[in-house]
């Protein structure tokens, strides 16, 4: 046997033809389940893996899923801070089905890169890239991105998260509650802002425009907008920030103003980043299941690849309120 096992080695040990091995490993339907299983066991035992380039020529599949990460949710480094766990979960789930992720920026996702499906993160719904991928027949999965064409959607229940945050603060007696909104060009930012307006009205809260501040999910915008809120003649007693990064910056802005976060001004974030529990005081926040977001995004991509007739699905994941010291 050569240093690198070949398809011929598998065929000889399994007692079948090379063509049968090829059909079995490429999931063709004219091989019995028993034979297919035996061939796969032999392939594993001898350490044979199909050459990706050769397999692509036969199946017209690359075995790749493009994972395209934009920066519409703030600076790219900040986006990756939140989406790091999502990306790791995508990679793990793809590997379980023998797919590899191809991490790309939107500007690099042109026709020179071939992949069987694409997961879009941090990209505007109306970005020309979305239409381009759809025109190329690429199945799409949007993580908090609503794409036209053959596209699945995976996201968190942003409205429920805001409802939980406001209900928590209202129960503590807060009536002047501000919102530091995220980027308006994102699903998360726009849905959280809309939900804040709706829930504030439902609770009978006054909501002057001065209490609605527009950030971009970044810590810099969170600090800036919190300073503006604290400078008001009548400052808010509580702040709901649309991201933990903005909420953590809000804690610092409150301290810098000579006030005590949690006691003088309560703060609630959104995401439950690892840093939230380590903040001073620890940050009350809305927890998103980032691992499940990534796992489901990969599952939806695989479904669309393996079944060209599958109807793309929309999945909204539940969120939960995590109460810590910043809203005591």
N, C-alpha and C positions, 0 to 999 in steps of 0.2 A: 504494500500500500504506500502511496506517495505521502510526503510530509503533510500535504493538505488533502483530506479525503475528498473524493469526487462522487458525482452522481452514479458513476459506474460501480464504485465500491459499494454503495448502498444497494444498487440493483442486484449485484452478485450475492451479497449477504442475505438479502430479503428473498432471493429466488424469483425475481420478476424482471421485466424488461425496463430499460432506461425510461422508455415512454411512460410506463405505468408509474414509476417513481415520480416523474415530472408532473403527471396528472394528479397524483396523490398529494404532493407537497404544494401544488397550486390550487388545491380544493376544487378540482373538477368533479362533476357529478357522476362520472362513469367508472368510479372505483368503489368497491364495497367498503363499508365501514371497517370491517375486520382487516382487510388488506391495507387500507389507509393507516390504521392504527399500528400495524406491524411495521410498515415502512417508516413511520415517524419514530418508532422506538429504535429501529436500526439506525436511522439518521442521527438520533441523539447519541446512541452508543458509540458510533464511530466519529462523532464530532463534526458531522457534515452540516453546513449551512449553505443555502443557495446563494449564488453570486447575485447581489442586488441588481446589477446592470443587466445581467442576462435575464433575470426574472422579469424585469421591467419590460424588456422587449417582447416577452411572451404574453404577459398579462396586461400590459399597458398601465400597470400600477407601479408607483415608485416606492411604496412602503413608507412614505414620508407624510407627515401632517405639518403644514406650515403653522407656526404659532407667531402671529404678527402683533407686536406690542407697540402701540403708539404712545403719544404723550399728551392726549387731550385731557387727562386727569391731573395735569401738573407736570413738573419736570420729570423727564424719563427716569432719573434715579429714584425720585419719590414714588413714581408709579410702580417700579420694580420692588420697592420696599413693601408695598401692600401686596402686590401680585406675586411675590417670590414664592409663597406657599401654594398659590394657585398653579404657578408654572411647574413646581415640583410634583404636584399631584397629577397634572396633565401628563408629564413625562412618565411617571410610574404606571399610570393606567394604559398609556399607549404601548409601553414595553410589554405589558401583559398580553397584548394582542399582536405582538411582533411589528409594531409601527415605531418609527423614530420621529421625534419632534425636530423641526427645523426652525430655530428661533430667528426671526427677521424683524427689521424695522420696516414700516410701510414703504419707505423709499426704495427698499431693496427687494420688494415682493413682485417684481416684474416677470414677464414671460420666460426670462432666462432661468427662473427657478420653477421646477415642476414639483407638485405635491398632489396628493389624492384628496385632500380637504384642507381647510384653513380655519383656525380658531383666531378670532379677532378680539383684541383687548385694547382698551384705551384709544379706539378709533371712532371718529364721528360717524353717525349713521349715514350721512350723505357724502362721506369722503369718496372721491372718484375711484379709489382703490376698490371699494365694495362693488361698484358697478363693473369695474374691469374684471375682477375675479368671477363675478356672476356670468359675465359674457364669455369667459373661458370655460364655463361649465364646472367650476370648482364648488363643491358643497361647502357651505359656511356654517360656522357656529359662532355666535356673538356672546361674549361674556359681558353683560351689561351694555351690549351693542345690538340694536335692532336693525337687522339687515334685510333688504329686499331680496327677492329671488329665492332659491332653494336654501333656506337658512333656518337653523335651529337657534333658540335663545335660552341662555341660562343666566339667572340673576338672583339677587336677594330681594326680599320683601321690604323695599325702602320705606314705603308708606307705613307699614306696621312698625318698623323700627322707630320712626318719628313719633307715632302714636304712643308707643311704650315710653319714650323719653319724656314727652309732654305730660302724660298721665302720671308718671313718677314725680315730676317736679310740681305738678298741680297738687298732688296729694300731700306734698311737703309744705304747701301753703304759698308757693310762688305764683304771682299773678303778672309780674312784669318780666316776661321771658323773651330773650332775643335769639335770633338765629343767624349764625355765620354760615352762609350757603356755600356749596361747592361750585365747581365750574358749570355754568348754565348750559354748555354745549354737550353735557354728558347725561346719560339716563339717570345715574345716581344723583347728580347735582340737581337736575330739574325735578325729578320725582320727590326728592326729600324737601325741596323748597315748596312745591305744591302741597305736599302733605302737611307741612308745618302751617301753612296758611289755613288749610281746611280744618286741622285739628284745633288750632287756636280759636277759630270761630266756634267750633263745636263745644269748646270748654268755656265760651263766653269771655275770652281774653281780649283786651284791647291790643291792637297790633298796628301801631303807627309805623310808617315806612322807615323811620330812624332805627327801629329795632331789627330791620332786615338788612344784613350786611352781605356783600357779595365777595366771596373769596374764590380760591381756585384749588382747594384741598391742601395747599402747601402750608408749612408752618409759618412762612413769612406773611402770607395773607391772613392767617389766623391771628398772629400777633398784631398786625396792623389794624384789623377790624375790631379786635377786642379793645385796643387802645381808644379807638373812635367811640365805642360803646361806653367805655368808662368815663369819657370826657363829656358825656351828655349831662344836661342839667339834672335829669332824673335817670340815673343809670339803672340798667336791668339788675334784678336780683338773681337771675339765672341765665345761662347761655347754652343753647344746643348747637354744637358745631357739627358740620356735615362730614368731618373726618377726625380721626384721632390726632393726626399731625396738627390740625388747626386747634383742636382742644388742648393738646399739650402746650402749644404756644400760648393759648389763652391763659392757662395756669400761670405761666411766667409773666405775662402782661399784668395780671391781677396782682402778683407779688410785687412787680416793679412799681405799681401804683400805690404801694403801701397797704394793700388790702390782703386779706387771707382767703385764698380759694377754698371753697367748700363752706366756709362760715359766712363771709361777706357776699360772695358771688359763687353760686353753684355752677358747675360745668359738667355737661354730658357730651361725650364724643360719639363716634360711629366707626366701627371696624373691629375693635379689640385687638390692636397690634400688641406684640409682645411687650413693648415699652409701657403700655397703659397701666399694667399692674405694678410697675416699678416707679411710677411717677410720684411726686410729692405735692399734694396727697395722691394716693392711687386714684386713677381715673374711672369714673362711672362711664359706661359706654354701651353701645349696641354691638353685640357680637355677630359677625358674619361667619359662616362656616366656609372658610376659604379652601380648605382641603376638598370639601364636597363640591364646591364650585368648579375646581379644576378636574376632579374625577368625572363629574357629569359632563363637562365640556368635551373631554376625551371620549366618553361613551357615545355622546351624540355624534361626534365626528366619525367614529367607527361605524355606527349604525348607517349613516348616510353613504359611507364608502361601500360597505358590504351589501347594502340593499338599495340599488338605484331608484326603486319605487317607494322607498320609505317616506312617510310624511314627516317633515321636520317638526319637532316638538318644542313647545315653550315650557320651561320649568322655572318656577319662582320658589326659592328656598326660604324657609322660615328663619327668623332672627330671634335673638333673646337679649333681654336687658340684664347687664351685669352691674350691680350696685356696689360702688366703692366710696372712698372717702371724699371725693370731689363734690358729692351731692348729699353730704350727711346733714 
